[in-house]
């Protein structure tokens, strides 16, 4: 999806923004017993392991969507990252469907999730319908496909939270200038509409990606989907936190998990991206942060251990590449990749030219995931 805040992709407003909305839902579900995970999945170990691949128009001509680049990336996800699943997300029906087709043809399990934002409700529902029809076509041809009707609707869909743009809605949530009861009613209404559209065009497993504290009627879906950005010193706390989502007796998908590339990023959770001063030209990293690819890699592996131990349905690391957050090894103060959740680092051939071509290189997180995925 196109970036939503001056160079930071949906990376973003996630758990941090979701925390601002905690007054809506409070605790989503009570914790359940240790046998809940086994009863829900019937197995130990993740069923699917993958990565989020975001498509969008790009912020600059140099980072615009490229079908050729996408095809190369999908091959890398399968052959080098050793993932068996790719979460194709973002906006643009043609981009989404082309990427889903490529992933399916490469033998990957496809989690297709349109996330059109800041558009009229009818356009968002039509966007869901068009991508859902394509997902159904792939499924009927024998591909392994799950379809998610979207992500964190309170953030992306106008009219649920006051504000014309995502940034305005975030500000209103943080300021508390929201009628929580009315917001929940609107969220429930749109979620039900989206689920109905998804059911009408797609006949496989249906899901939705919610923020951790969202209140969702999971009876509408076959798979519970959670964007998960917690940080705990004790892995048992992750297990206790995640067990509450198993109460519905349905498979649990971790639709996003990850962290940024600096010391202390896991503790910042879904707000880890908020370290860039965009009032500066060029934008600068705020404070004296220490780049640490090891911090990111260790966090991802720790979370995978938890998900595997619980036998969850799927876990998809966020994300494969963030083209609009380039790495500047020559200028740490301008190394915007620190604010990226990407497991690769985007490097521009000409750092100061928005039309510059670019390439990515793997971070330690890429290699750590590749080792784990290959063993599985």
Secondary structure, DSSP 8 states (H G I E B T S, - for coil): ---SBTTB-GGGSHHHHHHHTHHHHSS-S----THHHHHHHSSSS-SEEEEEEEE---SSGGGS--HHHHHHHHHHHHHTS--SEEEEEES-HHHHHHHHHHHHHTT-EEEEEE---SS-HHHHHHHHHHHHHHHHHHHHTT--EEEEEEE-HHHHSBTTBS-SSHHHHHHHHHHT-S-HHHHHHHHHHHHHHHHHHHHHH--SEEEEEEETT----GGG-SEEEEEE----SSHHHHHHHHHGGGTTSSEEEEEEE---SBTTHHHHGGGTT--EETTSSS-EE-S---B-HHHHHHHHHHHHHHHHHHT-SEEEES-S--TTS---TT-GGG-GGGG---SEEEEESSTT-TT--EEEEE-HHHHHHHHHHHH-
